[in-house]
Amino acid sequence: MITVAIILLVLLALMGAPLFAIILGAAALGFYTLGIEMSVLHIDIYQLSNSVVLMALPLFTFAGFLLSESKTADRMLRLSQAAFGWMPGGMAFVSLIACAFFTALTGGSGVTIVALGALLLPALVKGNYPEKFSLGLVTSSGSLGLLLVPSVPLLIYGIIAQQMSQQLDMPSVEIVDLYLAGLVPALLMVVLMYGYCVWATRGTEV
């Protein structure tokens, strides 16, 4: 029964079913596997959607729209280039820093790729970086800011963890602690990606 349900969910996902329906089906399957009454599912959904903290998500989207329309990405790119353009692999580092901070401001990597991609890609190609490398750099850099404050994935994880801790009588998870815990991994990812950029494009930048 469970195997058939899993195969059905995978087939629906491959056929293009809405993502929220697939996630809801997987959650229902998990409840069934644990022997929890299915009637509890809609109660949990209501508790999550009733969280005041989730109001931040549409505000993040609105902030990303405002930043994109007000040409904030242009100014951020010029500032980063003026500050870090002198470094080895400077344009690559500018891309990493600009994308990381723009993602932190907007809360979503997709907004960053759309807003900064059209600016960074021509600049990287003009800096004599390979086109495929530039595309990969721009698309991957958009996810660097997801661990920086304010991070939407950490926010959602914190809300769900708080709900689960109340139900299971476990220690509460503080969202502030999650943000603090994300600083070092985010910095590590930026440093490692910059190191790879310098190594992969040695002798190519003008």
Residue frames as a rotation matrix with the C-alpha (Angstrom) as fourth column:
MET 1
0.566 0.825 0.000 0.00
0.825 -0.566 0.000 0.00
0.000 0.000 -1.000 0.00
ILE 2
0.568 -0.417 -0.709 2.69
0.080 -0.830 0.552 2.50
-0.819 -0.371 -0.438 1.02
THR 3
-0.513 -0.811 0.282 4.90
0.335 0.113 0.935 1.49
-0.790 0.575 0.214 -1.91
VAL 4
-0.157 0.562 0.812 2.02
0.986 0.038 0.164 2.01
0.061 0.826 -0.560 -4.34
ALA 5
0.813 0.482 -0.327 1.32
0.530 -0.845 0.072 5.44
-0.242 -0.232 -0.942 -2.84
ILE 6
0.129 -0.855 -0.503 4.98
0.026 -0.504 0.863 6.46
-0.991 -0.125 -0.043 -3.17
ILE 7
-0.653 -0.342 0.676 5.08
0.623 0.264 0.736 5.31
-0.430 0.902 0.041 -6.81
LEU 8
0.270 0.853 0.446 1.86
0.959 -0.282 -0.040 7.22
0.092 0.438 -0.894 -7.48
LEU 9
0.734 -0.057 -0.677 3.29
0.230 -0.917 0.327 10.41
-0.639 -0.396 -0.660 -5.98
VAL 10
-0.349 -0.933 -0.085 6.45
0.118 -0.133 0.984 10.08
-0.930 0.334 0.157 -8.08
LEU 11
-0.481 0.239 0.844 4.39
0.869 0.256 0.423 9.52
-0.115 0.937 -0.331 -11.24
LEU 12
0.643 0.765 -0.033 2.20
0.762 -0.644 -0.073 12.54
-0.077 0.022 -0.997 -10.47
ALA 13
0.401 -0.587 -0.704 5.32
0.039 -0.756 0.653 14.67
-0.915 -0.289 -0.280 -9.94
LEU 14
-0.650 -0.685 0.330 6.79
0.314 0.153 0.937 13.52
-0.692 0.713 0.115 -13.24
MET 15
-0.196 0.675 0.711 3.49
0.977 0.075 0.198 14.27
0.080 0.734 -0.675 -14.99
GLY 16
-0.719 -0.208 0.663 3.65
0.287 -0.958 0.010 17.87
0.633 0.198 0.749 -13.76
ALA 17
0.346 0.852 -0.394 1.23
0.761 -0.009 0.649 17.84
0.549 -0.524 -0.651 -10.85
PRO 18
0.557 -0.111 0.823 1.32
-0.299 -0.951 0.074 21.00
0.775 -0.287 -0.563 -8.68
LEU 19
-0.451 -0.865 -0.219 4.14
-0.042 0.266 -0.963 20.93
0.892 -0.425 -0.157 -6.16
PHE 20
-0.539 0.275 0.796 1.88
-0.833 -0.314 -0.456 21.79
0.125 -0.909 0.398 -3.22
ALA 21
0.596 0.794 -0.119 -0.30
-0.779 0.608 0.152 18.75
0.193 0.002 0.981 -4.03
ILE 22
0.311 -0.577 -0.755 2.75
0.023 0.799 -0.601 16.46
0.950 0.169 0.262 -4.09
ILE 23
-0.726 -0.608 0.320 4.00
-0.255 -0.194 -0.947 17.83
0.639 -0.769 -0.014 -0.77
LEU 24
-0.144 0.768 0.624 0.53
-0.990 -0.112 -0.091 17.50
0.000 -0.631 0.776 0.77
GLY 25
0.716 0.401 -0.571 0.29
-0.476 0.879 0.020 13.93
0.510 0.257 0.821 -0.47
ALA 26
-0.143 -0.857 -0.494 3.72
0.104 0.484 -0.869 13.10
0.984 -0.176 0.020 0.97
ALA 27
-0.719 -0.067 0.692 2.69
-0.620 -0.388 -0.681 14.63
0.314 -0.919 0.238 4.32
ALA 28
0.336 0.916 0.217 -0.52
-0.940 0.312 0.139 12.62
0.060 -0.251 0.966 4.35
LEU 29
0.550 -0.214 -0.808 1.46
-0.131 0.933 -0.336 9.47
0.825 0.291 0.485 3.56
GLY 30
-0.573 -0.819 0.044 3.82
-0.105 0.020 -0.994 10.22
0.813 -0.574 -0.097 6.43
PHE 31
-0.373 0.539 0.755 0.90
-0.927 -0.244 -0.284 10.67
0.032 -0.806 0.591 8.83
TYR 32
0.672 0.670 -0.316 -0.60
-0.680 0.727 0.096 7.37
0.294 0.150 0.944 7.66
THR 33
0.149 -0.714 -0.684 2.74
-0.015 0.690 -0.723 5.58
0.989 0.118 0.092 8.06
LEU 34
-0.810 -0.498 0.309 3.07
-0.256 -0.172 -0.951 6.82
0.527 -0.850 0.012 11.66
GLY 35
-0.510 0.685 -0.520 -0.46
0.765 0.637 0.089 5.72
0.392 -0.352 -0.850 12.47
ILE 36
-0.842 0.222 -0.492 -1.72
0.121 -0.812 -0.572 9.27
-0.526 -0.541 0.656 13.04
GLU 37
0.094 0.968 0.234 -5.33
0.707 0.100 -0.700 10.07
-0.700 0.231 -0.675 12.25
MET 38
-0.464 -0.266 0.845 -5.68
0.862 -0.353 0.363 11.85
0.202 0.897 0.393 8.93
SER 39
0.600 0.773 0.208 -8.05
0.678 -0.629 0.381 14.36
0.425 -0.087 -0.901 10.53
VAL 40
0.474 -0.509 -0.719 -5.04
0.553 -0.463 0.692 15.85
-0.685 -0.726 0.062 12.31
LEU 41
-0.309 -0.697 0.647 -3.51
0.940 -0.117 0.322 16.90
-0.148 0.707 0.691 8.99
HIS 42
0.123 0.405 0.906 -5.78
0.597 -0.759 0.258 19.87
0.793 0.509 -0.335 8.36
ILE 43
0.940 0.160 -0.303 -5.31
0.342 -0.465 0.817 21.01
-0.010 -0.871 -0.491 11.97
ASP 44
0.125 -0.976 -0.179 -1.53
0.696 -0.043 0.717 21.09
-0.707 -0.214 0.674 11.51
ILE 45
-0.347 -0.204 0.915 -1.91
0.887 -0.390 0.249 22.96
0.306 0.898 0.317 8.23
TYR 46
0.618 0.650 0.442 -4.12
0.436 -0.751 0.495 25.54
0.654 -0.113 -0.748 9.93
GLN 47
0.787 -0.367 -0.497 -1.64
0.430 -0.251 0.867 25.98
-0.442 -0.896 -0.039 12.80
LEU 48
-0.265 -0.933 0.243 1.20
0.841 -0.101 0.531 26.58
-0.471 0.345 0.812 10.34
SER 49
-0.293 0.196 0.936 -0.78
0.753 -0.556 0.352 29.00
0.589 0.808 0.015 8.17
ASN 50
0.761 0.648 0.028 -2.01
0.461 -0.572 0.679 30.86
0.456 -0.504 -0.734 11.25
SER 51
0.141 -0.799 -0.584 1.54
0.934 -0.088 0.346 31.75
-0.328 -0.595 0.734 12.28
VAL 52
0.866 0.166 -0.471 2.17
0.111 -0.983 -0.143 35.50
-0.487 0.072 -0.871 12.37
VAL 53
-0.038 -0.985 -0.165 5.79
-0.149 -0.158 0.976 34.94
-0.988 0.061 -0.140 11.32
LEU 54
-0.269 -0.032 0.963 4.67
0.805 0.542 0.243 33.62
-0.529 0.840 -0.119 7.94
MET 55
0.818 0.545 -0.185 3.48
0.388 -0.759 -0.523 37.12
-0.425 0.356 -0.832 7.09
ALA 56
0.131 -0.861 -0.491 7.13
-0.301 -0.506 0.808 37.82
-0.944 0.042 -0.326 6.34
LEU 57
-0.347 -0.336 0.876 7.01
0.587 0.650 0.482 35.68
-0.731 0.682 -0.029 3.18
PRO 58
0.473 0.515 0.715 4.76
0.880 -0.321 -0.350 37.93
0.050 0.795 -0.605 1.03
LEU 59
0.901 -0.210 -0.379 6.66
-0.088 -0.945 0.316 40.91
-0.424 -0.251 -0.870 2.43
PHE 60
-0.124 -0.966 0.226 9.92
0.092 0.215 0.972 39.34
-0.988 0.141 0.062 1.19
THR 61
-0.125 0.158 0.979 8.37
0.951 0.299 0.073 38.98
-0.281 0.941 -0.188 -2.26
PHE 62
0.853 0.495 0.163 7.22
0.520 -0.833 -0.191 42.60
0.041 0.248 -0.968 -2.21
ALA 63
0.577 -0.725 -0.376 10.66
-0.204 -0.573 0.794 43.75
-0.791 -0.382 -0.479 -1.03
GLY 64
-0.308 -0.697 0.648 12.29
0.495 0.464 0.735 41.82
-0.813 0.547 0.201 -3.87
PHE 65
0.291 0.509 0.810 9.97
0.956 -0.185 -0.227 43.50
0.035 0.841 -0.540 -6.38
LEU 66
0.973 0.077 -0.217 10.75
0.114 -0.980 0.164 46.96
-0.200 -0.184 -0.962 -4.99
LEU 67
0.221 -0.972 -0.085 14.51
-0.121 -0.114 0.986 46.32
-0.968 -0.208 -0.143 -5.00
SER 68
-0.273 -0.291 0.917 14.38
0.787 0.481 0.387 45.01
-0.553 0.827 0.098 -8.55
GLU 69
0.487 0.580 0.653 12.28
0.855 -0.468 -0.221 47.87
0.178 0.667 -0.724 -9.92
SER 70
0.966 -0.121 -0.228 14.32
-0.029 -0.929 0.370 50.55
-0.256 -0.351 -0.901 -8.14
LYS 71
0.667 -0.738 -0.100 17.57
-0.092 0.051 -0.994 49.38
0.739 0.672 -0.034 -9.80
THR 72
0.737 -0.395 0.549 19.08
-0.621 -0.075 0.780 48.44
-0.266 -0.916 -0.301 -6.46
ALA 73
0.750 -0.448 0.487 20.89
0.460 0.882 0.104 45.58
-0.476 0.146 0.867 -8.18
ASP 74
0.625 -0.523 0.579 22.76
0.437 -0.380 -0.815 48.05
0.646 0.763 -0.009 -10.42
ARG 75
0.534 -0.398 0.746 23.97
-0.632 -0.774 0.040 50.10
0.561 -0.493 -0.665 -7.47
MET 76
0.765 -0.234 0.600 24.89
-0.385 0.581 0.718 47.01
-0.516 -0.780 0.354 -5.45
LEU 77
0.752 -0.494 0.437 26.92
0.654 0.642 -0.400 45.67
-0.083 0.587 0.805 -8.38
ARG 78
0.507 -0.572 0.645 28.80
0.094 -0.707 -0.701 48.97
0.857 0.416 -0.304 -8.82
LEU 79
0.610 -0.254 0.751 29.51
-0.779 -0.366 0.509 49.16
0.146 -0.895 -0.421 -5.08
SER 80
0.803 -0.294 0.518 30.78
0.016 0.880 0.475 45.57
-0.596 -0.373 0.711 -4.97
GLN 81
0.684 -0.559 0.469 32.94
0.670 0.226 -0.707 46.10
0.290 0.798 0.529 -8.05
ALA 82
0.501 -0.495 0.710 34.46
-0.319 -0.868 -0.380 49.26
0.805 -0.036 -0.592 -6.60
ALA 83
0.589 -0.226 0.776 35.22
-0.796 0.001 0.605 47.50
-0.137 -0.974 -0.179 -3.30
PHE 84
0.364 -0.373 0.854 36.42
-0.179 0.871 0.457 44.10
-0.914 -0.319 0.250 -4.52
GLY 85
0.988 0.119 -0.097 37.25
-0.113 0.140 -0.984 44.51
-0.103 0.983 0.152 -8.20
TRP 86
0.353 -0.932 -0.082 40.99
-0.909 -0.321 -0.267 44.72
0.222 0.169 -0.960 -7.50
MET 87
0.140 -0.289 0.947 41.18
-0.625 0.716 0.311 41.17
-0.768 -0.636 -0.080 -6.09
PRO 88
-0.891 -0.382 -0.243 42.32
-0.441 0.610 0.658 38.13
-0.103 0.694 -0.713 -8.11
GLY 89
-0.679 0.733 -0.035 39.16
0.641 0.615 0.460 36.81
0.358 0.290 -0.887 -9.69
GLY 90
-0.952 0.199 -0.232 37.61
-0.005 -0.769 -0.640 40.10
-0.306 -0.608 0.733 -8.64
MET 91
-0.528 0.802 -0.280 34.57
-0.784 -0.334 0.523 39.97
0.326 0.496 0.805 -10.92
ALA 92
-0.244 0.408 -0.880 33.74
0.158 0.912 0.378 36.45
0.957 -0.047 -0.287 -9.73
PHE 93
-0.727 -0.061 -0.684 33.99
0.682 0.049 -0.730 37.59
0.078 -0.997 0.006 -6.11
VAL 94
-0.879 0.463 -0.112 31.81
-0.453 -0.886 -0.099 40.59
-0.145 -0.036 0.989 -6.91
SER 95
-0.304 0.789 -0.534 29.20
-0.492 0.350 0.797 38.20
0.816 0.505 0.282 -8.30
LEU 96
-0.375 0.112 -0.920 29.32
0.599 0.787 -0.148 36.04
0.707 -0.607 -0.362 -5.18
ILE 97
-0.868 -0.022 -0.496 29.01
0.443 -0.484 -0.754 38.95
-0.224 -0.875 0.430 -2.76
ALA 98
-0.786 0.597 -0.159 26.34
-0.616 -0.743 0.260 40.83
0.037 0.303 0.952 -4.73
CYS 99
-0.235 0.722 -0.650 24.20
-0.277 0.592 0.757 37.71
0.932 0.358 0.061 -5.18
ALA 100
-0.522 -0.008 -0.853 24.58
0.693 0.578 -0.430 36.65
0.497 -0.816 -0.296 -1.55
PHE 101
-0.895 0.151 -0.420 23.50
0.208 -0.691 -0.692 40.01
-0.395 -0.706 0.587 -0.15
PHE 102
-0.653 0.707 -0.272 20.71
-0.717 -0.462 0.523 40.51
0.244 0.536 0.808 -2.69
THR 103
-0.263 0.538 -0.801 19.32
0.112 0.841 0.529 37.07
0.958 0.049 -0.281 -1.84
ALA 104
-0.694 -0.028 -0.720 19.53
0.715 0.100 -0.692 37.93
0.092 -0.995 -0.049 1.87
LEU 105
-0.906 0.344 -0.246 17.56
-0.272 -0.919 -0.284 41.14
-0.324 -0.190 0.927 1.23
THR 106
-0.368 0.795 -0.482 14.87
-0.861 -0.095 0.500 39.54
0.351 0.599 0.720 -0.92
GLY 107
-0.097 0.311 0.946 14.70
-0.740 0.613 -0.277 36.12
-0.666 -0.726 0.170 0.70
GLY 108
0.717 0.403 0.568 14.70
0.046 0.787 -0.616 34.21
-0.695 0.468 0.546 -2.59
SER 109
-0.332 -0.932 0.146 17.43
0.175 0.092 0.980 33.09
-0.927 0.351 0.133 -4.96
GLY 110
-0.032 0.385 0.922 15.13
0.973 0.224 -0.060 33.23
-0.229 0.895 -0.382 -7.99
VAL 111
0.919 0.364 -0.152 14.66
0.342 -0.927 -0.152 36.98
-0.196 0.088 -0.977 -7.59
THR 112
0.318 -0.891 -0.324 18.42
-0.217 -0.401 0.890 37.39
-0.923 -0.213 -0.321 -7.40
ILE 113
-0.414 -0.481 0.773 19.07
0.581 0.515 0.631 35.44
-0.701 0.710 0.066 -10.59
VAL 114
0.351 0.632 0.691 16.46
0.936 -0.259 -0.238 37.48
0.029 0.730 -0.682 -12.48
ALA 115
0.961 0.114 -0.250 17.55
0.158 -0.974 0.164 40.85
-0.225 -0.198 -0.954 -11.08
LEU 116
0.384 -0.903 -0.192 21.33
-0.487 -0.374 0.789 40.39
-0.785 -0.209 -0.584 -11.20
GLY 117
0.187 -0.332 0.924 21.76
0.519 0.832 0.194 37.82
-0.834 0.444 0.328 -13.93
ALA 118
0.753 0.176 0.634 21.29
0.654 -0.313 -0.689 40.26
0.077 0.933 -0.351 -16.79
LEU 119
0.870 -0.476 0.126 23.93
-0.486 -0.872 0.065 42.54
0.079 -0.118 -0.990 -15.24
LEU 120
0.341 -0.784 0.519 26.48
-0.535 0.293 0.793 40.00
-0.773 -0.548 -0.320 -14.08
LEU 121
0.519 -0.115 0.847 26.54
0.496 0.847 -0.190 37.67
-0.696 0.519 0.497 -17.08
PRO 122
0.857 -0.250 0.450 27.66
0.330 -0.405 -0.853 40.30
0.396 0.879 -0.265 -19.64
ALA 123
0.679 -0.632 0.373 30.16
-0.728 -0.643 0.236 41.70
0.091 -0.432 -0.897 -17.11
LEU 124
0.379 -0.530 0.758 31.67
-0.261 0.725 0.637 38.27
-0.888 -0.439 0.137 -16.49
VAL 125
0.639 -0.117 0.761 31.89
0.696 0.509 -0.506 37.48
-0.328 0.852 0.407 -20.20
LYS 126
0.867 -0.332 0.373 33.47
-0.069 -0.819 -0.570 40.88
0.494 0.468 -0.732 -20.80
GLY 127
0.514 -0.691 0.509 35.97
-0.811 -0.198 0.551 40.03
-0.279 -0.696 -0.662 -18.07
ASN 128
-0.152 -0.597 -0.788 37.09
-0.865 0.466 -0.187 37.09
0.479 0.653 -0.587 -20.22
TYR 129
-0.497 0.104 0.862 35.36
-0.545 0.736 -0.403 34.42
-0.676 -0.669 -0.308 -18.14
PRO 130
-0.984 0.178 -0.021 34.02
0.103 0.656 0.747 31.41
0.147 0.733 -0.664 -20.11
GLU 131
-0.455 0.877 0.156 30.32
-0.684 -0.456 0.569 31.74
0.571 0.152 0.807 -20.86
LYS 132
0.229 0.547 -0.805 29.36
0.114 0.806 0.580 28.38
0.967 -0.225 0.123 -19.34
PHE 133
-0.522 -0.479 -0.706 31.35
0.767 0.099 -0.634 29.17
0.374 -0.872 0.315 -16.21
SER 134
-0.953 0.171 0.249 29.64
-0.226 -0.951 -0.211 32.56
0.201 -0.257 0.945 -15.97
LEU 135
-0.069 0.985 -0.159 26.18
-0.524 0.099 0.846 31.01
0.849 0.142 0.510 -16.28
GLY 136
0.157 0.077 -0.985 26.98
0.555 0.818 0.152 28.47
0.817 -0.571 0.086 -13.58
LEU 137
-0.789 -0.539 -0.294 28.41
0.551 -0.412 -0.726 31.13
0.270 -0.735 0.622 -11.32
VAL 138
-0.747 0.554 0.367 25.39
-0.530 -0.830 0.175 33.42
0.402 -0.064 0.913 -11.60
THR 139
0.186 0.909 -0.372 22.84
-0.407 0.416 0.813 30.65
0.894 0.000 0.448 -11.05
SER 140
0.124 -0.191 -0.974 24.69
0.690 0.722 -0.053 29.03
0.713 -0.666 0.221 -8.16
SER 141
-0.858 -0.506 0.084 25.54
0.311 -0.644 -0.699 32.32
0.408 -0.574 0.710 -6.43
GLY 142
-0.270 0.839 0.473 21.85
-0.462 -0.544 0.701 33.06
0.845 -0.030 0.534 -5.98
SER 143
0.587 0.534 -0.608 21.61
0.187 0.641 0.744 30.41
0.788 -0.550 0.277 -3.27
LEU 144
-0.407 -0.865 -0.293 24.49
0.512 0.050 -0.857 31.71
0.756 -0.499 0.423 -1.15
GLY 145
-0.760 0.088 0.644 22.36
-0.420 -0.823 -0.383 34.21
0.497 -0.561 0.662 0.72
LEU 146
0.170 0.920 -0.354 19.74
-0.211 0.385 0.899 31.67
0.963 -0.078 0.260 1.80
LEU 147
0.153 -0.171 -0.973 21.59
0.854 0.519 0.043 31.16
0.498 -0.837 0.226 5.09
LEU 148
-0.871 -0.483 0.095 21.98
0.392 -0.797 -0.459 34.86
0.297 -0.362 0.884 5.80
VAL 149
-0.335 0.753 -0.567 19.51
0.652 -0.249 -0.716 37.00
-0.680 -0.609 -0.407 7.74
PRO 150
-0.138 0.696 0.704 16.67
-0.727 0.412 -0.550 37.10
-0.673 -0.587 0.449 6.88
SER 151
-0.909 -0.293 -0.295 16.53
-0.415 0.683 0.601 33.61
0.025 0.669 -0.743 5.36
VAL 152
0.012 0.989 -0.146 13.16
-0.974 0.044 0.221 32.31
0.225 0.140 0.964 4.17
PRO 153
0.129 0.049 -0.990 14.12
-0.140 0.990 0.031 28.60
0.982 0.134 0.134 4.34
LEU 154
-0.806 -0.462 -0.370 15.44
0.301 0.218 -0.928 29.01
0.510 -0.859 -0.037 7.90
LEU 155
-0.710 0.622 0.331 12.33
-0.704 -0.621 -0.343 30.98
-0.008 -0.477 0.879 8.81
ILE 156
0.249 0.837 -0.488 10.01
-0.789 0.467 0.398 28.25
0.561 0.286 0.777 7.53
TYR 157
-0.136 -0.379 -0.915 12.11
0.189 0.897 -0.400 25.52
0.973 -0.227 -0.051 9.13
GLY 158
-0.956 -0.270 0.114 12.05
-0.035 -0.279 -0.960 27.39
0.291 -0.921 0.258 12.45
ILE 159
-0.320 0.917 0.237 8.26
-0.943 -0.333 0.017 27.78
0.094 -0.218 0.971 12.38
ILE 160
0.400 0.460 -0.793 7.72
-0.458 0.850 0.262 24.09
0.794 0.258 0.550 11.62
ALA 161
-0.424 -0.646 -0.635 10.27
0.289 0.568 -0.770 23.06
0.858 -0.510 -0.054 14.25
GLN 162
-0.877 0.157 0.454 8.53
-0.464 -0.523 -0.715 25.23
0.125 -0.838 0.532 16.84
GLN 163
0.140 0.986 -0.089 5.17
-0.945 0.160 0.284 23.64
0.294 0.044 0.955 16.00
MET 164
0.312 -0.072 -0.947 6.66
-0.090 0.990 -0.105 20.15
0.946 0.118 0.303 16.23
SER 165
-0.746 -0.653 -0.127 8.44
0.090 0.090 -0.992 20.91
0.660 -0.752 -0.008 19.51
GLN 166
-0.528 0.637 0.561 5.12
-0.848 -0.422 -0.320 21.96
0.033 -0.645 0.764 21.06
GLN 167
0.471 0.772 -0.427 3.42
-0.764 0.599 0.239 18.78
0.440 0.213 0.872 19.91
LEU 168
0.428 -0.391 -0.814 6.23
0.186 0.920 -0.345 16.43
0.884 -0.004 0.467 20.95
ASP 169
0.999 -0.015 0.029 7.13
-0.033 -0.295 0.955 18.28
-0.006 -0.955 -0.296 24.16
MET 170
0.299 -0.948 0.104 10.69
0.944 0.278 -0.179 18.95
0.140 0.152 0.978 23.00
PRO 171
-0.214 -0.438 -0.873 12.93
0.558 -0.789 0.260 21.99
-0.802 -0.431 0.413 23.57
SER 172
0.785 0.602 -0.146 11.80
0.274 -0.548 -0.790 24.96
-0.556 0.580 -0.596 21.51
VAL 173
-0.113 -0.778 0.618 13.79
0.982 0.005 0.187 26.01
-0.149 0.628 0.764 18.43
GLU 174
0.331 0.154 -0.931 14.61
0.240 -0.968 -0.074 29.71
-0.912 -0.199 -0.357 18.31
ILE 175
0.836 0.044 0.547 14.71
0.549 -0.082 -0.832 31.29
0.008 0.996 -0.093 14.85
VAL 176
0.803 -0.591 0.069 17.40
-0.594 -0.804 0.030 33.72
0.038 -0.065 -0.997 16.03
ASP 177
0.183 -0.747 0.640 19.63
-0.410 0.534 0.740 30.75
-0.894 -0.397 -0.208 16.88
LEU 178
0.488 0.046 0.871 19.05
0.652 0.644 -0.400 29.33
-0.580 0.764 0.284 13.39
TYR 179
0.966 -0.129 0.223 20.13
0.060 -0.728 -0.683 32.63
0.251 0.674 -0.695 11.83
LEU 180
0.507 -0.824 0.253 23.27
-0.805 -0.348 0.481 32.72
-0.309 -0.447 -0.839 13.96
ALA 181
0.184 -0.415 0.891 24.05
-0.008 0.906 0.423 29.12
-0.983 -0.085 0.163 13.08
GLY 182
0.743 0.187 0.642 23.80
0.592 0.263 -0.762 29.93
-0.311 0.947 0.085 9.36
LEU 183
0.847 -0.406 -0.343 26.49
-0.447 -0.893 -0.046 32.63
-0.288 0.192 -0.938 9.35
VAL 184
-0.077 -0.960 0.268 29.55
-0.565 0.263 0.782 30.36
-0.821 -0.091 -0.563 9.40
PRO 185
-0.069 0.062 0.996 28.26
0.588 0.809 -0.010 27.90
-0.806 0.585 -0.093 6.73
ALA 186
0.891 0.420 0.172 27.31
0.390 -0.514 -0.764 30.83
-0.232 0.748 -0.622 4.48
LEU 187
0.598 -0.751 -0.279 30.77
-0.696 -0.660 0.284 32.39
-0.397 0.024 -0.917 4.90
LEU 188
-0.203 -0.679 0.705 32.40
-0.174 0.734 0.657 29.01
-0.964 0.010 -0.267 4.26
MET 189
0.357 0.414 0.837 30.43
0.718 0.451 -0.530 28.54
-0.597 0.791 -0.136 1.03
VAL 190
0.986 -0.014 -0.167 31.43
-0.102 -0.843 -0.529 31.99
-0.133 0.538 -0.832 -0.22
VAL 191
0.240 -0.971 0.015 35.11
-0.758 -0.178 0.627 31.35
-0.606 -0.162 -0.778 0.55
LEU 192
-0.211 -0.306 0.928 35.10
0.177 0.922 0.344 27.90
-0.961 0.237 -0.141 -1.07
MET 193
0.634 0.501 0.589 33.31
0.663 0.041 -0.748 29.12
-0.399 0.864 -0.306 -4.18
TYR 194
0.870 -0.386 -0.308 35.67
-0.452 -0.873 -0.184 32.06
-0.198 0.299 -0.933 -4.49
GLY 195
-0.055 -0.931 0.362 38.65
-0.540 0.332 0.773 29.72
-0.840 -0.153 -0.521 -4.15
TYR 196
0.011 0.123 0.992 37.24
0.596 0.796 -0.105 27.50
-0.803 0.592 -0.064 -6.88
CYS 197
0.926 0.371 0.074 36.61
0.291 -0.572 -0.767 30.52
-0.242 0.732 -0.637 -9.13
VAL 198
0.518 -0.809 -0.280 40.20
-0.735 -0.588 0.338 31.70
-0.438 0.030 -0.899 -8.76
TRP 199
-0.317 -0.672 0.669 41.53
-0.230 0.739 0.634 28.22
-0.920 0.047 -0.389 -9.50
ALA 200
0.150 0.476 0.867 39.17
0.668 0.598 -0.443 27.45
-0.729 0.645 -0.228 -12.40
THR 201
0.903 0.256 0.345 39.70
0.429 -0.589 -0.685 30.77
0.028 0.767 -0.641 -14.17
ARG 202
0.341 -0.854 -0.393 43.39
0.202 -0.342 0.918 31.32
-0.918 -0.393 0.055 -13.49
GLY 203
-0.665 -0.746 0.029 44.94
0.260 -0.195 0.946 33.28
-0.700 0.637 0.324 -16.33
THR 204
-0.354 0.592 0.724 41.64
0.929 0.135 0.344 34.03
0.106 0.794 -0.598 -18.05
GLU 205
0.613 0.644 -0.458 40.52
0.707 -0.706 -0.048 37.32
-0.354 -0.295 -0.888 -16.42
VAL 206
-0.049 -0.567 0.822 41.59
0.743 -0.571 -0.349 40.58
0.667 0.594 0.449 -18.03
